[in-house]
Structure formats: C-alpha cells, structure tokens
C-alpha cells in the first residue's frame, strides 16, 4: 500500500520508465480528501482512489504534439524535464498547484516544443484542472495537432470489463466499471477520439499521428473480458490543429475526475467546470467593434480580490493577456488564443496574490498594451 501523505508532498524516487535515465528526480504525490493525484518526474498524471481500496483508477494522462507522421512529441520516447515537477508553495489558483515543464531533449527529435503543465487542485474535490501550454522552439512555424494519451485503468484492472463512452453533447469521456474516471476539454472542443486496446509498443510516432488525425469519434468502446489478449482501454483525444510561430504558444485546459460511480464522477467534472469558469470568466460583445485596439483600465481599481479587465479588437487577432508583478514575474495568464473582433472582458481573481501593484499586459497583432492595477487586501 502506498504511504499516505497529508495534503501534498514532493518526494524523490527512481524513474521506473525503462527508456528513461535511472536517475532520482522529483515527483508530486498529492493526497486530497478523497483522491490521490500523482504526477511523475516527466509530467505523467495518474489518479488513485484512497484507502480502503487504494487502487489506481487512471494509469496515465500525458501530452501529445504531432506535426508529421514521423514527428510526434510524446512522454515515452521524447520527453525530458526542464523545470522539475513540483508542488508550488504559493498556488496561483486552487488550494494546490503542481507545476513542471518538459522538453524533447531525451530524443532530440522533432517537433522541438516545450510543454508547461499547471495542475490546479482543491482539497475537497475529486476533480482538478490541467492547463497545458505548448511553446514552439523550432526556427519555423509548425502546424501542430495537440492531443493526449488518456489511459483509464479502473481498480487497476487490465483484464477487461471497462466501458468507455463519449458524449458529443457534453464532450465528456467516461470510463467506468462501477467506479469511473472522466475527461472533459474545457477551453475548446475535441475534433476526434480514437479508442483501442492498450498494447506494448503503440507509442510509435506513425501510430500516434494516425490517431491524432483520426477525425472521427469512437463514442462507445467496451473491453470484453472474454476476448483473447484483452487489455485496458487506451484513448487518444485530439484538438484542431494550430499554427504556432517560433517562440509563440497555445494553451489548452482539461478537467480530470474520479468517482465511486459514474454519477459521482460527472458531478465532480461539473465542479471542475465551475472552477474553470471562475478562472477564465469572459464576456464578449461582437456587435461593439472599436476602430482601433484598446485596453481599458480595470474596474474596480483598487480591487479585492477580483477585477474585470476589458479590451477591444477592431478585427480578429491572436491575443495574449498576462498579469505581472513589479519584478516582471508572470503571475497569471488569462488569455492565449485567437479572438474575433469586438469587446472582451475577463474576470481576474487575485485571491492567491499579495497586496500590491500589478501590470496587466495585452499582446495583439498590433503590439503590446499595458496598464497598472492595485490589489488591496
């Protein structure tokens, strides 16, 4: 049985993946009220239920970035850590925040991207939010398909009996066998979902790329315990491709959840959705189009603990909205996506920050605009 750690703890262990260097690296084993969130030295996310069952329910969630049939960034064959996996002392959101960044230095193979992982957790929730940031380190633009490996393993069972469903209405992937784990995209919908039996060696770039470009949805998948050579389900959800210029990035948010049954898991995903809405709440008016790019003064100002930041776009533009402290350190990223012309307002929750002056910066196709705001607690 795994050792129970109160709240969260950063521990050190040997890497167990056979293709990684056998060197002690940091990992995070975070115990919440009813679920254990484990993040490996290389960013692999697992979910365990707590005693008395104390079983792994989600074997792995990890990032995929594909640019060609022979160029897919994945955990097993490419990934090395840049910033070690760690539990942040001062989370930017949630009760806890797990952070790490990971590059392709293990293989040196394309695509040359940096993966930044922020995981926001709450002590009393069975769900959490994962923010993936993908930065292009190539010398030229890449046309990237971002997806994930989602490998459920209910009660650590590999002998079949799990049922996987995908709802095109709710965009939720559900894997269940009495107990359940779930996956929900938060920042944008999926374009495809490929489902198959797990097997050793499926991590080849060509196989990953075929599934990233699947362009269909396997809405029902059952692992028959009576079938020969049956194993646990393996799922590759993917998003629409993105053009990422050198040095630029794209951001995706997902929610993961566990439940003692499917209804409980779905309720936990709804709680994560509400937390995401609070994190990235936005109001857009596409009828009120300004004649030029504009960044408004936040309101209220001074504020405690939240404020609204509004800006206007005369035409569609790539937009990055970030918050910095006076040392120039980034404390939050509110927007990183392409937006349509119009006025847009985002709610910024600074409950985890200390009092002081902060800079909010809007980067658009026309340049960078910045203003100051004051948090008073």
Residue pairs with C-beta under 8 A, 6 or more apart in sequence:
1 51
1 54
2 29
2 36
2 48
2 54
4 31
4 50
4 51
5 11
5 29
5 30
5 31
6 31
7 30
7 31
7 96
7 123
8 28
8 29
8 30
8 31
8 87
8 96
8 98
9 28
9 29
9 30
9 87
10 26
10 27
10 28
10 85
10 86
10 87
11 26
11 27
11 28
11 29
12 24
12 25
12 26
12 27
13 24
13 25
13 27
14 22
14 23
14 24
15 21
15 22
15 23
15 25
15 40
15 41
15 42
17 42
17 76
19 76
19 77
20 42
20 106
25 41
25 42
25 81
25 84
25 85
26 41
26 84
26 85
26 86
27 38
27 39
27 40
27 41
27 85
28 37
28 38
28 39
28 85
28 86
28 87
28 98
29 36
29 38
30 36
30 37
30 38
30 39
30 87
30 96
30 98
30 121
31 50
32 121
32 122
32 123
32 124
32 125
32 126
33 123
33 124
34 49
34 50
34 126
35 47
35 48
35 49
35 50
35 126
35 258
36 47
36 48
36 49
36 50
37 45
37 46
37 47
37 98
37 119
37 121
37 128
38 45
38 46
38 47
38 48
39 45
39 46
39 85
39 98
39 100
39 117
39 119
40 46
40 85
41 81
41 84
41 85
42 62
42 75
42 79
42 80
42 81
42 85
42 102
43 62
43 63
43 75
43 79
43 81
43 85
43 100
43 102
43 115
43 117
44 60
44 61
44 62
44 75
45 58
45 60
45 61
45 62
45 119
45 130
45 256
46 56
46 58
46 59
46 60
46 61
47 56
47 57
47 58
47 181
47 256
47 258
48 54
48 55
48 56
48 57
49 55
49 57
49 179
49 258
53 155
55 155
55 156
56 153
56 156
57 152
57 153
57 154
57 155
57 156
57 179
57 181
57 258
58 150
58 151
58 152
58 153
58 181
58 256
58 258
59 151
59 152
59 153
59 232
60 75
60 149
60 150
60 151
61 130
61 148
61 149
61 150
61 151
61 183
61 256
62 74
62 75
62 79
62 148
62 149
63 73
63 74
63 75
63 115
63 117
63 132
63 134
63 146
63 147
63 148
64 72
64 73
64 74
64 145
64 146
64 147
64 148
64 149
64 208
64 212
64 236
64 238
65 72
65 73
65 111
65 113
65 115
65 134
65 144
65 145
65 146
66 72
66 73
66 111
66 144
66 145
66 147
66 205
66 208
66 209
66 212
66 213
67 110
67 111
67 142
67 143
67 144
67 145
68 110
68 209
69 205
69 206
69 209
69 210
70 205
70 206
70 209
71 109
71 110
71 111
71 205
71 209
72 78
72 111
72 205
72 208
72 209
72 212
73 79
73 104
73 111
73 113
73 115
74 149
74 203
74 205
74 208
75 149
76 203
77 106
77 107
77 109
77 203
77 205
78 104
78 106
78 107
78 109
79 102
79 103
79 104
79 106
79 115
80 102
80 103
80 104
80 105
80 106
81 100
81 101
81 102
81 103
82 101
82 102
82 103
82 105
82 114
83 99
83 100
83 101
84 100
85 98
85 99
85 100
86 98
86 99
86 100
87 96
87 97
87 98
87 99
88 96
88 97
88 98
88 99
90 352
91 97
91 120
91 352
92 118
92 331
92 332
92 352
92 353
93 120
93 129
93 279
93 332
93 349
93 352
94 120
94 121
94 122
94 128
94 129
94 275
95 121
95 122
95 123
96 120
96 121
96 122
96 123
97 118
97 119
97 120
97 121
98 117
98 118
98 119
98 121
99 116
99 117
99 118
99 119
100 116
100 117
101 114
101 115
101 116
101 117
102 114
102 115
102 117
103 112
103 113
103 114
103 115
103 137
104 110
104 111
104 112
104 113
110 138
111 136
111 138
111 142
111 144
112 136
112 137
112 138
113 134
113 135
113 136
113 137
113 138
113 142
113 144
114 134
114 135
114 137
115 132
115 133
115 134
116 132
116 133
116 134
116 135
117 130
117 131
117 132
117 133
118 130
118 131
118 133
119 128
119 129
119 130
119 131
120 128
120 129
120 130
120 131
120 275
120 279
121 128
122 128
122 275
125 268
125 271
125 272
125 275
126 257
126 258
126 259
126 264
126 265
126 268
127 182
127 255
127 256
127 257
127 258
127 268
127 269
127 271
127 272
128 255
128 256
128 257
128 272
129 186
129 253
129 254
129 255
129 272
129 275
129 276
129 279
130 253
130 254
130 255
130 256
131 251
131 252
131 253
132 146
132 251
132 252
132 253
132 254
133 249
133 250
133 251
133 333
133 336
134 144
134 146
134 244
134 249
134 250
134 251
134 252
135 244
135 247
135 248
135 249
136 142
136 144
136 244
136 245
136 246
136 247
136 248
136 249
137 246
137 247
138 246
139 246
140 246
141 243
141 244
141 245
141 246
142 243
142 244
143 241
143 242
143 243
144 241
144 242
144 243
144 244
144 250
145 209
145 212
145 213
145 238
145 239
145 240
145 241
146 238
146 239
146 242
146 250
146 252
147 211
147 212
147 236
147 237
147 238
147 239
148 183
148 236
148 237
148 238
148 254
149 234
149 235
149 236
150 173
150 183
150 234
150 235
150 236
150 237
151 198
151 232
151 233
151 234
151 235
152 162
152 164
152 175
152 181
152 232
152 233
152 235
153 232
154 162
154 175
154 176
154 177
154 178
154 179
154 180
154 181
155 177
155 179
157 177
157 232
158 198
158 231
158 232
159 225
159 230
160 223
160 224
160 225
160 226
160 227
160 230
160 231
161 177
161 223
161 225
162 175
162 176
162 177
162 222
162 223
162 232
162 233
163 175
163 176
163 177
163 220
163 221
163 222
163 223
164 173
164 174
164 175
164 195
164 218
164 220
164 221
164 222
164 223
164 233
164 235
165 173
165 174
165 176
165 219
165 220
165 221
166 172
166 173
166 174
166 193
166 217
166 218
166 219
166 220
167 174
167 219
168 217
168 219
170 184
171 184
171 185
171 189
171 190
172 182
172 183
172 184
172 266
172 269
173 182
173 183
173 184
173 193
173 235
173 237
174 180
174 181
174 182
174 262
174 265
174 266
175 181
175 182
175 233
175 235
176 261
176 262
176 265
178 260
178 261
179 258
179 259
179 260
179 261
180 258
180 259
180 261
180 262
180 264
180 265
181 256
181 257
181 258
181 259
181 265
182 255
182 256
182 257
182 258
182 259
182 265
182 266
182 268
182 269
183 235
183 237
183 254
183 255
183 256
184 254
184 255
184 257
184 269
184 272
184 273
185 237
185 239
185 252
185 253
185 254
186 253
186 254
186 255
186 272
186 273
186 276
187 251
187 252
187 253
187 280
187 337
188 239
188 240
188 252
190 217
190 237
190 238
190 239
191 215
191 238
191 239
191 240
192 212
192 213
192 214
192 215
192 216
192 217
192 237
192 238
193 214
193 216
193 217
193 218
193 219
193 235
193 236
193 237
193 238
194 211
194 214
194 216
194 218
194 235
194 236
194 238
195 218
195 221
195 233
195 234
195 235
195 236
196 202
196 211
196 221
196 233
196 234
197 223
197 229
197 230
197 231
197 232
197 233
197 234
198 231
198 232
198 233
198 234
199 231
199 234
202 234
208 236
211 236
211 238
212 236
212 238
213 238
214 236
214 238
221 233
221 235
223 230
223 231
223 232
223 233
224 230
239 252
242 250
244 250
248 318
249 336
250 336
250 337
251 333
251 336
251 337
253 276
253 280
255 269
255 272
255 273
255 276
256 272
257 265
257 266
257 268
257 269
257 272
258 265
258 268
259 265
259 266
259 267
259 268
278 347
278 349
279 349
280 334
280 335
280 346
281 346
281 347
282 335
282 344
282 345
282 346
282 347
283 344
283 345
284 339
284 340
284 342
284 343
284 344
284 345
285 342
285 343
285 344
286 340
286 341
286 342
287 342
288 312
288 342
288 343
289 312
289 313
289 314
289 341
289 342
289 343
290 312
290 313
290 314
290 343
291 314
292 312
292 314
293 311
293 312
293 313
293 314
293 317
293 364
293 366
293 367
293 369
294 311
294 312
294 369
295 311
295 360
295 362
295 369
295 370
295 371
296 309
296 310
296 311
296 312
297 371
297 373
298 307
298 308
298 309
298 310
298 348
298 360
298 371
298 373
299 307
299 308
299 310
300 307
301 307
301 373
301 374
302 373
302 374
302 375
302 376
303 350
303 373
303 374
303 375
303 376
304 350
304 375
304 376
304 377
305 349
305 350
305 351
305 375
305 377
306 347
306 348
306 349
306 350
306 351
307 347
307 348
307 350
307 373
308 345
308 346
308 347
308 348
309 321
309 334
309 345
309 346
309 347
309 348
309 360
310 343
310 344
310 345
310 346
311 319
311 321
311 343
311 344
311 362
311 369
312 342
312 343
312 344
313 319
313 339
313 340
313 341
313 342
313 343
313 344
313 364
314 341
315 341
316 338
316 339
316 340
316 341
317 338
317 339
317 364
317 365
317 366
318 337
318 338
318 363
318 364
318 365
319 335
319 336
319 337
319 338
319 339
319 344
319 362
319 363
319 364
320 333
320 335
320 336
320 361
320 362
320 363
321 333
321 334
321 335
321 336
321 346
321 360
321 361
321 362
321 363
322 330
322 332
322 333
322 334
322 360
322 361
322 363
323 330
323 331
323 332
323 333
323 334
323 348
323 350
323 358
323 359
323 360
323 361
324 330
324 331
324 358
324 359
324 360
324 361
325 331
325 356
325 358
325 359
326 356
326 357
326 358
326 359
331 353
331 358
332 348
332 350
334 346
334 348
335 344
335 346
348 360
350 358
350 375
353 375
354 375
354 377
355 375
355 376
355 377
356 374
356 375
357 372
357 373
357 374
357 375
358 372
358 373
358 374
358 375
359 370
359 371
359 372
359 373
360 370
360 371
360 373
361 368
361 369
361 370
362 368
362 369
362 370
